[in-house]
Amino acid sequence: MSTEVEETLKRIQSHRGVKGVLICNSEVKRCGQCPPQALLSCCCCLVGADCRRRCRRYQRPTPSATVQGVPIRSNLPAEDEQTYSALVSQLAMKANNVVRNLDEADELTFLRIRSKKHEIMIAPDKEFLLIVIQNPNLE
């Protein structure tokens, strides 16, 4: 990665309350075995989920593939890295679909989710997702 990206990641990580920073790919493709409508209704057709299992809805085996939500760079523990990248990349894709359905010329630029314990900030790009997890209650 370029020095500019490294410096930006260090700057983000240095903020108080930041639990982790994660960069994952956001490219979306079907596994190749399921029909096109499966993208909207069958989570195993996206690689963020385990694409090795059977597509329950369409009863076809899905091959192993690496497409969406694959961690590229992270300072999170491996288990958290996989969980956040898989779930958040699917959420970002769905949020972008909502924005596109409301206005076809529009696109998602930032998504912020806050719970009692964490705040997740998502900055989607054409190729990558930047995910920042922080504790908003630190003072």
Disulfide bonds with the S-S distance in Angstrom:
none
